[in-house]
Amino acid sequence: MICGKTIDEFLSEIMRFHGFKAPGIVLGGIMVDYCQELIGAGVEADAIVESIHCLPDAVQLFTPCTVGNGWLKVLDWDKYALSLYNRKTVLGFRIWVDTEKTKSYPDLYNWYMRLVPKKELSSERVINAIFTAERNVLSYQAIQITQHSDRHKKGETGICSSCGEAYSLKQGTSCLSCQGHCYYIKNPN
Amino acid sequence: MICGKTIDEFLSEIMRFHGFKAPGIVLGGIMVDYCQELIGAGVEADAIVESIHCLPDAVQLFTPCTVGNGWLKVLDWDKYALSLYNRKTVLGFRIWVDTEKTKSYPDLYNWYMRLVPKKELSSERVINAIFTAERNVLSYQAIQITQHSDRHKKGETGICSSCGEAYSLKQGTSCLSCQGHCYYIKNPN
């Protein structure tokens, strides 16, 4: 059982949500499972992940925390680590893939350190190595959160003086898009 | 039907994933449904949302795009707008809640502009107004994406000289956490 699911359920939920059976989410699910056990049942936990790759989906699938409900924060650090913490005490656990430990599982090590191109190392082989290794490649530490534990508050809403759309007044007199961050142009066709 | 689901299925998927029946995701689902119709069936679409609140979950629930698979980008602009675009041509549609149009639906307008405290305006009333309004409060534009359409590439992996964990070498000689962004301390207890 992983995160309260059989292996088949676990893998089919990954397929359904993430679109394919990525080794990173399989490993992420095992990390979530371990971290949930450390923090204990019945604790309302918020989450922080330290990579935008795969890990956010493992947390969103196997905990109540999502990006859209604000209980998951995503840091773009490219580190394969996550923390779950009690949202009241801000005490919790950080868990990470321990590179030294992965060396005992060559397929896992080569995938994790990106030493072998994808074409030469199938997802199936990596996933087999992950299931063989399970928690043996993980390390953890009890932590206290010092940043990012605040819930994002919605600010006062106004109408942008430039585009006329609603936005948060804390951004200034016009919205961030009109301040030069716009990511699109009108379709020229 | 919304996003190919009955209203009951639609609402129960929201409950299961997001944890509660947030009006923002109900509205977001209607936006996704409309945008998918505009872009057309069979188009492999990537997504951009312009708020961290609720909208990311609507896209993750009702399209194949997630944060962890990289097909969804989340901008923290506090604007209730989203874009779906063909990932090859980068042509697509942006859809947003049009404040002027919401004025015909007072409960929706008051909720959207945050004019009435949550205690005085129940989620049920707002959701009823959203279902009454449906697409009548939305506007859209055909767009071409000029930013954020690139997939995030994983960089070369190395070992941080400070903490010994794996990280992306493009961050420098130590990882971002060791460069002063760390969000935790060891549990002092």
Chai-1 contact restraints between the chains, C-beta under 6 A:
chainA,res_idxA,chainB,res_idxB,connection_type,confidence,min_distance_angstrom,max_distance_angstrom,comment,restraint_id
A,H18,B,N69,contact,1.0,0.0,6.0,A-B,restraint_1
A,G19,B,P64,contact,1.0,0.0,6.0,A-B,restraint_2
A,G19,B,N69,contact,1.0,0.0,6.0,A-B,restraint_3
A,C54,B,G68,contact,1.0,0.0,6.0,A-B,restraint_4
A,P56,B,V67,contact,1.0,0.0,6.0,A-B,restraint_5
A,P56,B,G68,contact,1.0,0.0,6.0,A-B,restraint_6
A,D57,B,T66,contact,1.0,0.0,6.0,A-B,restraint_7
A,D57,B,G68,contact,1.0,0.0,6.0,A-B,restraint_8
A,P64,B,G19,contact,1.0,0.0,6.0,A-B,restraint_9
A,T66,B,D57,contact,1.0,0.0,6.0,A-B,restraint_10
A,V67,B,P56,contact,1.0,0.0,6.0,A-B,restraint_11
A,V67,B,V67,contact,1.0,0.0,6.0,A-B,restraint_12
A,G68,B,C54,contact,1.0,0.0,6.0,A-B,restraint_13
A,G68,B,P56,contact,1.0,0.0,6.0,A-B,restraint_14
A,G68,B,D57,contact,1.0,0.0,6.0,A-B,restraint_15
A,N69,B,H18,contact,1.0,0.0,6.0,A-B,restraint_16
A,N69,B,G19,contact,1.0,0.0,6.0,A-B,restraint_17
A,W77,B,L176,contact,1.0,0.0,6.0,A-B,restraint_18
A,D78,B,Y167,contact,1.0,0.0,6.0,A-B,restraint_19
A,D78,B,S168,contact,1.0,0.0,6.0,A-B,restraint_20
A,K79,B,Y167,contact,1.0,0.0,6.0,A-B,restraint_21
A,L91,B,N187,contact,1.0,0.0,6.0,A-B,restraint_22
A,T99,B,A166,contact,1.0,0.0,6.0,A-B,restraint_23
A,M113,B,T157,contact,1.0,0.0,6.0,A-B,restraint_24
A,R114,B,T157,contact,1.0,0.0,6.0,A-B,restraint_25
A,A142,B,N187,contact,1.0,0.0,6.0,A-B,restraint_26
A,I143,B,Y184,contact,1.0,0.0,6.0,A-B,restraint_27
A,I143,B,N187,contact,1.0,0.0,6.0,A-B,restraint_28
A,Q144,B,I185,contact,1.0,0.0,6.0,A-B,restraint_29
A,Q144,B,N187,contact,1.0,0.0,6.0,A-B,restraint_30
A,I145,B,Y184,contact,1.0,0.0,6.0,A-B,restraint_31
A,T146,B,Y184,contact,1.0,0.0,6.0,A-B,restraint_32
A,T146,B,I185,contact,1.0,0.0,6.0,A-B,restraint_33
A,Q147,B,Y183,contact,1.0,0.0,6.0,A-B,restraint_34
A,H148,B,Y183,contact,1.0,0.0,6.0,A-B,restraint_35
A,T157,B,M113,contact,1.0,0.0,6.0,A-B,restraint_36
A,T157,B,R114,contact,1.0,0.0,6.0,A-B,restraint_37
A,A166,B,T99,contact,1.0,0.0,6.0,A-B,restraint_38
A,Y167,B,D78,contact,1.0,0.0,6.0,A-B,restraint_39
A,Y167,B,K79,contact,1.0,0.0,6.0,A-B,restraint_40
A,S168,B,D78,contact,1.0,0.0,6.0,A-B,restraint_41
A,L176,B,W77,contact,1.0,0.0,6.0,A-B,restraint_42
A,Y183,B,Q147,contact,1.0,0.0,6.0,A-B,restraint_43
A,Y183,B,H148,contact,1.0,0.0,6.0,A-B,restraint_44
A,Y184,B,I143,contact,1.0,0.0,6.0,A-B,restraint_45
A,Y184,B,I145,contact,1.0,0.0,6.0,A-B,restraint_46
A,Y184,B,T146,contact,1.0,0.0,6.0,A-B,restraint_47
A,I185,B,Q144,contact,1.0,0.0,6.0,A-B,restraint_48
A,I185,B,T146,contact,1.0,0.0,6.0,A-B,restraint_49
A,N187,B,L91,contact,1.0,0.0,6.0,A-B,restraint_50
A,N187,B,A142,contact,1.0,0.0,6.0,A-B,restraint_51
A,N187,B,I143,contact,1.0,0.0,6.0,A-B,restraint_52
A,N187,B,Q144,contact,1.0,0.0,6.0,A-B,restraint_53
